[in-house]
Amino acid sequence: MLLLPFFEWCESTSVGAAIRDSLWLFPVIEAFHLVAFAIIGGTVLVVDLRLLGMGEGWAPASVLARSVQPWLLGALAVMIPSGILMFLAEAMKCYYSFPFWVKMWSLFLALTLMFTLRRRAVRSDATDLGLSWRKTAGALSLLLWSGVAWGGRWIGFSG
């Protein structure tokens, strides 16, 4: 109940109302959001699979991560604002939606992992960290990003 007034305020904003009242605005924002998430998914997948030991012919995880980082950061720069805009249009639905909370917690944990522990595992390239730690970081990252995808997909079916 602590966040309820905040969610009510978000939904009552003029931006939220404009998106909600428009026939085409929400779907256009959602399209940008989904394309950005697909790019994030691709960049995460290729690096995490390498951390898991797959793709022996591929470049090391550190090289892969460096090469996809501009795509990852650019997609995050689109996904987060577009997600906020969609949230403003249906904040009260989100407040009561279990998938929304799964998505938000998964996103928070995935980003925290990505920019802390997983980054260290990627940079190590099996030198200072054991193989089991690298595999754990890759698997946990995939699990958390799957939670983001599952939650996002099912928000539309809840409420």
Number of C-alpha atoms within 10 A of each C-alpha: 6 6 8 13 11 14 18 15 13 21 20 16 12 12 15 21 15 14 20 17 12 10 10 10 15 18 13 12 18 16 13 16 22 20 14 23 21 15 19 21 17 15 20 22 16 17 26 26 16 25 27 18 14 12 14 8 7 11 12 19 25 18 15 18 21 14 12 17 15 12 16 20 14 13 22 17 12 17 23 14 13 21 16 14 21 21 20 25 23 19 23 20 17 19 19 13 18 15 23 24 17 20 23 15 16 22 19 15 16 22 15 14 18 19 10 11 14 25 15 17 25 25 17 17 18 16 9 10 14 12 17 12 16 25 19 16 23 25 15 18 25 19 14 21 23 17 20 24 20 16 22 19 15 16 18 13 9 13 12
